[in-house]
Amino acid sequence: MAVRRPSNLAVRVVATLLSCSLLLFGVSVKTFVATPSTLSFSSSNPDSTPSSQATLTYEIDGGANGDAWTLTVSGSNSTFTNCSFLPVSAVRVTCASVSITGGGTGSCGSQFDLSTSPGTIASGLQTGGSDFYTILVNYSLIDAWKYQGKISPSCLLTLNYTVAAY
């Protein structure tokens, strides 16, 4: 029986500021930036785990000491654009680190498989002043053996980030 090995799988995940929503309760979230704004997965070896890392930065201002914050992400569709065979659940989301300048606390949530429902990347507590957040998030393709590769056109997925500050 022949084993079908995927060719290069080029997946581009688009995460733009337009896909960030802010849930505010008397506080402001400023300058949310996802870098890079496009994540790419590429691998010619299905035994490897294609992955990409994003850096998310933002500021929360005006929250009270001890008020909660959360950062979530979801896929905009159940499958990738141009690659209907590739479900968003084939992407594993893992928070690598949370760094806060100005005070406050934060920690990574558990890894999860991406879906169209929000999954918590990280959460914590504010200090009541201006807190600056830098969160590193790893996105990895779970099973490169299962999905036939496609290089052109790229597989696209918009990510929806939500910062909730209470």
Order of alpha helices (4+ residues) and beta strands (2+ residues): beta-beta-beta-beta-beta-beta-beta-beta-beta-beta-beta-beta-beta-beta
